[in-house]
Amino acid sequence: MKRFHSRLFTAGFLTLAAALALSACSRATAPPAMPAPEVRTVTVRAEPVEFTTELPGRTSASAVAEIRPQVTGLILDRKFEEGSDVRAGNLLYQIDPAPYRSAWEQAAAALQTAEANIPALRSRAERIAGLAKIRAAGQQDADDAKAALLRGEATVAAAKAALESARINLAYTPLGAPISGRIGRSNVTIGAMVTAYQPTPLAVIQQLDPIYVDVTQSSADLLKLRTALESGTLKADQSRKARVKLLMEDGTPYPLEGTFQFRDVTVDPSTGSVMLRMTFPNPRHVLLPGMYVRAIVTEGVDDATILVPQQGVSRNPKGQAIAWIVGPGDKVEERVLEVGRAIEDRWVVTKGLAPGDRVIVEGLQKVRPGAPVRATAFDPNAKPQPAATAR
């Protein structure tokens, strides 16, 4: 019996010793605690931002003149080169003036004839009127003489009007440029017969400097802008209000600034938009009528705008915009945001962030809510570190 107890005690002692040895070995080989992950952050601050909007539109000539004949005749000559610049008053076409010169000469002769009859008619009317006073002639004769004089004077007036009409028609035979600008192709050739006020123009002159840019803006955006200005969210920048920039069809900026002209007072019911007109200098004729462009219009200035890099904003399963913040104690917090428009590579945050918040923009895959991190400032100009290769 004593031998049995001795063996039992020995076995228990050995078991306890083995357990203690395993525990000591486990403590000796336990891995060290993982360090807090490193993240890069951007400190939020409020800054003044000039808000602009890009509006699509097309260019149009500031003045257009369609050259149409005002008399019927044969084209004798064309005095311009197609696609060239012309000045107001330059001769463009010459219509055959011969029939109109003849008509003018006939009208001049008719006027001379009418005027030649006036002295005799006036003398006769005065003489008979004098005889009628002394009853040496009848009153009817005096009235007839006076009527003849009046008819003669009316004939003179009609002849003068006919002469002026003939002069005007003769003056219409040379077709001059009513405005300065660039003239397009000619729709008629020498020897063609043209008619007065025909529907097809002989040529078209367009004034390209300055040039108009007509853009469209939705009425909903216009109401939002007006609300923002009235509430004080945006302040109108009077120094920049009338200045407009332009992007060409290929995205390159137009080197010269334009001026805002007016906003139409009618909303197009088919598109729900209003038309805005800008004027741009175009001395080198880079802009041509009908080109597609985008105008950059200044809306206003917000003195306390919060901007966050786009890589620091993501979406949760509900579709809400969120950002990860390094809060007190260098622990991660999740914030739900309200974002507005994008300005270059940053979002405008209207709600959810305050100046001084540190937004994580790199290392987001390493963080979770409440976990500690080591935050360093984000340098947008720093080159990314190369990934370590496995050996």
Sequence and secondary structure as in RCSB ss.txt:
>XXXX:A:sequence
MKRFHSRLFTAGFLTLAAALALSACSRATAPPAMPAPEVRTVTVRAEPVEFTTELPGRTSASAVAEIRPQVTGLI
LDRKFEEGSDVRAGNLLYQIDPAPYRSAWEQAAAALQTAEANIPALRSRAERIAGLAKIRAAGQQDADDAKAALL
RGEATVAAAKAALESARINLAYTPLGAPISGRIGRSNVTIGAMVTAYQPTPLAVIQQLDPIYVDVTQSSADLLKL
RTALESGTLKADQSRKARVKLLMEDGTPYPLEGTFQFRDVTVDPSTGSVMLRMTFPNPRHVLLPGMYVRAIVTEG
VDDATILVPQQGVSRNPKGQAIAWIVGPGDKVEERVLEVGRAIEDRWVVTKGLAPGDRVIVEGLQKVRPGAPVRA
TAFDPNAKPQPAATAR
>XXXX:A:secstr
 HHHHHHHHHHHHHHHHHHHHHHHHHHHH        EEEEEE  EEEEEEEEEEEEEEEEEEEEEE  SS EEE
EEE S TT EE TT EEEEE  HHHHHHHHHHHHHHHHHHHHHHHHHHHHHHHHHHHHTTSS HHHHHHHHHHHH
HHHHHHHHHHHHHHHHHHHHHTSEEE SS EEE   S  TT EE TT SS SEEEEEEEEEEEEEEEEHHHHHHH
HHHHHHTSSB  TTTTTEEEEE TTS B SS EEEEEE S  BTTTTEEEEEEEE  TT  S TT EEEEEEEEE
EEEEEEEEEGGG EE TTS EEEEEE GGGBEEEEEEEEEEEETTEEEEEES  TT EEEEE GGG  TT B EE
EE  TTS         
